[in-house]
Amino acid sequence: VPQLREEAAVNNGDPNGDTVIMKDVQGMPGTPAGLALRLSQFAFAAVSVAVMAATSDFPSVTAFRYLVAALSLQCLWSLSLAIVDIYALLVKRCLRNSIVLGFFTIGDGITSTLTFAAACASAGITVLISSDFNNCAQN
């Protein structure tokens, strides 16, 4: 958006407009595609929490509880960033600040690592329970 680039150059104290502007990327924060991605991320995490909480083994298996906790954190993170995206779209603000994008990147990295670890632990427990069910009937 040209007017945003001109405003960015003026706000950065560069009267000549020689400021280097970040490249427009599909799905970046503050764009409609970014909002759609955050909302779909929230929806999938919420469905996963609902499915895991509905299982009969959920209260007794620690890995399942860890998965629900990690996905609940993912829901909160995605919803909060979707709200930031909605605000940015409503007030037509540009979220191309390197500090903001760094914060989003670090938060996404933490939540994705926690979710991946929880999914791997749950998959391992599921295989263990389904394969060794006859040997471990008391569990």
C-alpha positions in Angstrom: 0.0 0.0 0.0 1.8 3.2 -1.2 0.4 5.5 1.5 1.5 3.2 4.2 5.0 3.1 2.8 5.2 6.9 2.6 3.9 7.2 6.2 6.5 4.6 7.3 9.3 6.6 5.7 8.1 9.8 7.3 7.6 8.2 10.7 11.1 6.7 10.6 12.6 10.2 10.1 13.5 9.6 6.5 12.3 12.6 4.5 13.7 11.3 1.2 11.7 8.0 1.4 14.9 5.8 1.2 13.6 3.6 4.0 13.8 -0.1 3.2 10.3 -1.6 3.6 9.6 -5.3 4.4 8.4 -7.4 1.5 4.7 -8.2 1.3 4.2 -11.8 2.1 0.9 -13.7 1.9 -0.4 -14.6 5.4 1.7 -12.1 7.3 0.2 -10.4 10.4 -2.2 -7.6 9.6 -3.5 -9.0 6.3 -6.8 -10.8 5.6 -4.9 -14.0 4.7 -3.0 -13.8 8.0 -6.3 -13.4 9.9 -7.8 -16.4 8.0 -4.7 -18.5 8.9 -4.9 -17.5 12.6 -8.7 -18.3 12.8 -8.2 -21.7 11.1 -5.3 -22.4 13.5 -7.6 -21.6 16.4 -10.4 -23.7 15.0 -8.3 -26.8 14.5 -6.7 -26.5 18.0 -10.2 -26.1 19.5 -11.5 -29.2 17.7 -8.4 -31.1 18.9 -9.0 -30.1 22.5 -12.7 -31.1 22.2 -11.9 -34.5 20.7 -9.1 -35.3 23.3 -11.3 -34.1 26.2 -14.1 -36.4 25.0 -12.0 -39.6 25.2 -12.5 -42.0 28.0 -8.7 -42.2 28.7 -8.2 -38.5 28.9 -8.1 -38.1 32.8 -5.9 -41.1 33.4 -3.2 -40.6 30.7 -0.7 -37.9 31.4 0.3 -37.5 27.7 -3.3 -36.8 26.8 -3.6 -34.2 29.5 -0.3 -32.6 28.2 -1.8 -32.5 24.7 -4.9 -30.8 25.9 -2.9 -28.3 27.9 -0.6 -27.5 24.9 -3.5 -27.2 22.5 -5.3 -24.9 25.0 -2.3 -22.7 25.0 -2.3 -22.8 21.2 -6.0 -21.7 21.2 -5.2 -18.8 23.4 -2.2 -17.7 21.4 -4.0 -18.0 18.0 -7.1 -16.2 19.3 -5.0 -13.3 20.8 -3.1 -12.9 17.5 -6.3 -13.1 15.5 -7.6 -10.2 17.7 -4.5 -8.2 16.9 -5.0 -8.9 13.2 -8.6 -7.8 13.4 -7.5 -4.6 15.1 -4.8 -4.0 12.5 -7.2 -4.5 9.7 -9.9 -2.2 11.2 -7.6 0.7 11.9 -5.5 -0.1 8.7 -2.3 -0.4 10.7 0.8 -2.1 9.2 2.3 -4.9 11.4 5.6 -5.0 9.5 7.6 -3.9 12.6 10.6 -6.3 13.1 10.1 -6.4 16.9 6.4 -7.3 16.5 7.2 -10.0 13.9 10.0 -11.3 16.1 7.6 -11.6 19.0 5.0 -13.4 16.8 7.8 -15.8 15.5 9.1 -16.7 19.0 5.5 -17.3 20.3 4.7 -19.4 17.3 7.9 -21.4 17.7 7.2 -22.1 21.4 3.6 -23.1 20.8 4.4 -25.3 17.8 7.2 -27.1 19.7 5.0 -27.7 22.7 2.1 -29.0 20.4 4.5 -31.2 18.4 6.0 -32.7 21.6 2.5 -33.4 23.0 1.3 -34.9 19.8 4.3 -37.2 19.7 3.8 -38.3 23.3 0.1 -38.9 22.7 0.8 -41.0 19.6 3.4 -43.0 21.5 1.0 -43.8 24.3 -1.8 -44.6 21.8 0.5 -47.1 20.1 1.6 -48.6 23.4 -2.0 -49.0 24.6 -3.3 -50.4 21.3 -0.4 -52.8 20.8 0.1 -54.0 24.3 -3.5 -54.0 25.4 -3.7 -57.7 25.9 -0.5 -57.8 28.0 -1.5 -54.8 30.2 -5.2 -55.4 30.8 -5.1 -53.9 34.3 -4.2 -50.4 32.8 
